[in-house]
Amino acid sequence: MKKLTFYAALCMLASNLFAQSVTVGTTTYGLQSNGPTRNLITVYNDGKISTAWTGSTTLDGSYLDRGTFYNHFNGVSWGAAPTTREETVRTGFGEIVNIGTKEVLISHNGTTLEVFRNGAIGSSTFTETTGSNLIVGLWPSIYCPEGTDDIYVVCANASVSPTAINFSRSMDGGDTWAVLNSPLPFLTSAQGFGSLTGNSTQMVVVGNDVYVLYGTEYTDVVLLHSPTKGNAGTWTSTQVIDFPIDNYTGAVGQISDYNGDFIADTINTNDGYYEMIVSSDGTVHVWTGAYRLLDVDPLTSGWTYFPLVAGIYYWNSATATTSLLNFFFDTNNVDGFNDPFLGLGAATGGYLGVNLTSMSTVAYDATNDRMFLMYSMPIENTDLFGDPYNPYAQSFRDLFGVYSDDNGLTWSTPVNLTNNAIVQKENVFPSAYHKVVNGKIHLLWQEDNLPGTAFDAVNPDPITINNIKYQAFTPEDFGVPVCDIINPPTGLFASPIGMTNAKLNWNIVPLAYQYQVQYFNTATPATKLKKKSFTNSVNISGLTPGATYNYKVKTICPGGLMSPFSPSAFFTTLLREGSAEVQSLIFPNPANGVFTISASGLTDQPTTVTIVNALGAVVYEHTFATDNKTLTTSIDISEQAAGLYFIQIVSGNVKDTGNLIIE
């Protein structure tokens, strides 16, 4: 695993400069989440993709047409960008899930949840189910276990001052509810939750296991778990991040004093933007942005936060510990100080308190047990004023990606995935499909021309049109090493060699699945034979004694993609059993055309050295006398072109072959 270094990170910034994204729709409602990553994309094994987002077309701030906008990729092309919501009433913050051959959208109308279902995957005609408007609450988090039509929903039970986070479960795709509006336990003042908020939950369901994450910047983050599909009385609670003051709400009369000395303390907590997945071994993984809170004034409500905080808290159930991943680095060192903060715009505080490395979203590759983490981060010296010290200057954000192959123990160097903040594009609210499909990481996000939103308390943006972008990234885009299908294997040589058999060898190609060898007797070139090997060598038999063979090798990578064949190499079988084997050394190699051959194990007969170029033409041949069955001689073929040459040494009934590279 690569370690995070400034130089490596900077070198990887441009890796995706030419990667292609697709605009699947637009919205003037530029707030896709108040915190947790939402389920806005569903990807199918046959290449189809469905996307959803909170959309609107109005520019007057009324958002009267707000609702869930939907677009679909049928495996060949995307549908036309939608201009209307799927619901029949004004809604917000909808999510999408697949239930067998259909899809379900669930959103809130301000009081209850709207449930709409289409007739087939990809259909933009959604019909309200009989179970719609039965769930009381707002800001739903929904999940459907693969291969079922079960829908699980959690949501706050009210818009202002909710008193519970309700859990509901349907076993028939949203027509009826086996569990309806059941308050989740452990979220009361007895456990330190002085108040609850909406848009602060996330859920994953695996089999019968239901996992619900809840937390805000001023409370603990807790993981609730039920092993029986969320039935009442089966829930347990695990603390993921501890907020050190129970029942703190920022109300009048409170300060952030957690050690009892009546002096306000700065508290390290989370920024409310979080993500959760469950890996194949049942480990729960949680990410959330770091945040620092300070409340020094008991006479006013609220608190102060520190916008120049970076880092992503990571927790998993296997270790039950929380670590801080520092993925923030100097993206543009024009100041020469290697300081990642100097070029950031002076105006901060967008997205309701997001930190510098936040809005995490994750895709899991079960085949390779690999996690791909994406997050949003501002880029230095990208503000509209060309002056980060301007009090109104705001830096634009790009989306970055890292991966882990060891269950989150180490992470790769961050790679810029969007790479257009430098041309003043803002990339936020990423939502990845939760698993890697067809070898791709599928990502939906919002892109616009201004940092922040129209809903920010400080420096709100004018209402503009935001693009909803989609892109399928490959593991290589994240810096994952790949099997080389461009360059063939190198370092071909044959050893040992017998009368009718030989072992052919070559250099290992990292991540190769298999190799294919093609060989033939140079006396009968039309008869070509092939053999495959899972290692970087292969034994071949049934050869003709005293014959010269041509062979070459290509790489077979996972998925069946193959490299070209290597240039040919040659070897000669022995004339009789027990004949001495030549041991030869060619040096220097590579050479400028002048080199030395030192060979032992020859006969007392003269030794002929023949050199052939890659086209099979003889460029040198000379016969030497041997001295005590050895030969050491200097050869000059510097007039030949640079490239690969094949050397054959023949002494009586023994032969050897080798390669020479002329630079």
Sequence and secondary structure as in RCSB ss.txt:
>XXXX:A:sequence
MKKLTFYAALCMLASNLFAQSVTVGTTTYGLQSNGPTRNLITVYNDGKISTAWTGSTTLDGSYLDRGTFYNHFNG
VSWGAAPTTREETVRTGFGEIVNIGTKEVLISHNGTTLEVFRNGAIGSSTFTETTGSNLIVGLWPSIYCPEGTDD
IYVVCANASVSPTAINFSRSMDGGDTWAVLNSPLPFLTSAQGFGSLTGNSTQMVVVGNDVYVLYGTEYTDVVLLH
SPTKGNAGTWTSTQVIDFPIDNYTGAVGQISDYNGDFIADTINTNDGYYEMIVSSDGTVHVWTGAYRLLDVDPLT
SGWTYFPLVAGIYYWNSATATTSLLNFFFDTNNVDGFNDPFLGLGAATGGYLGVNLTSMSTVAYDATNDRMFLMY
SMPIENTDLFGDPYNPYAQSFRDLFGVYSDDNGLTWSTPVNLTNNAIVQKENVFPSAYHKVVNGKIHLLWQEDNL
PGTAFDAVNPDPITINNIKYQAFTPEDFGVPVCDIINPPTGLFASPIGMTNAKLNWNIVPLAYQYQVQYFNTATP
ATKLKKKSFTNSVNISGLTPGATYNYKVKTICPGGLMSPFSPSAFFTTLLREGSAEVQSLIFPNPANGVFTISAS
GLTDQPTTVTIVNALGAVVYEHTFATDNKTLTTSIDISEQAAGLYFIQIVSGNVKDTGNLIIE
>XXXX:A:secstr
     HHHHHHTGGGGTT   EEEEEES     SSS    EEE TTS EEEEEEE   SSS  TT EEEEEEE S
S B     S SSSS  EEEEEEEETTEEEEEEE SSBEEEEEESSTT   EEE TTTT SB EEEEEE  TTS  
EEEEEES SSS   EEEEEESSSSSS SEEEEE SS SGGGT S   SS EEEEEETTEEEEEE  TTS EEEEE
ESSTT TT  EEEEEE  SSTT    TT     SSSSS   EEEEEEEEEEEE TTS EEEEEEEEEEE   TTS
S  EE TT   EEEEETTTTEEEEE     S  TTSS  TTTTS S    TTT  SSEEEEEEEETTTTEEEEEE
EEE TT STTS TTSTT    EEEEEEEESSTTSS    EESS  GGGT EEEEEEE SB BTTBEEEEEEEESS
SS TT SSS      EEEEEEEE GGGGT     SSS     EEEEE SS EEEE    TT  EEEEEEEETTST
T  EEEEESSSEEEE    TT EEEEEEEEE TTS B      EEEE  SSTT    EEEEESSSBSSEEEEEEE
S  SS EEEEEEETTS EEEEEEE  BTTBEEEEEE TTS SEEEEEEEEETTEEEEEEEEE 
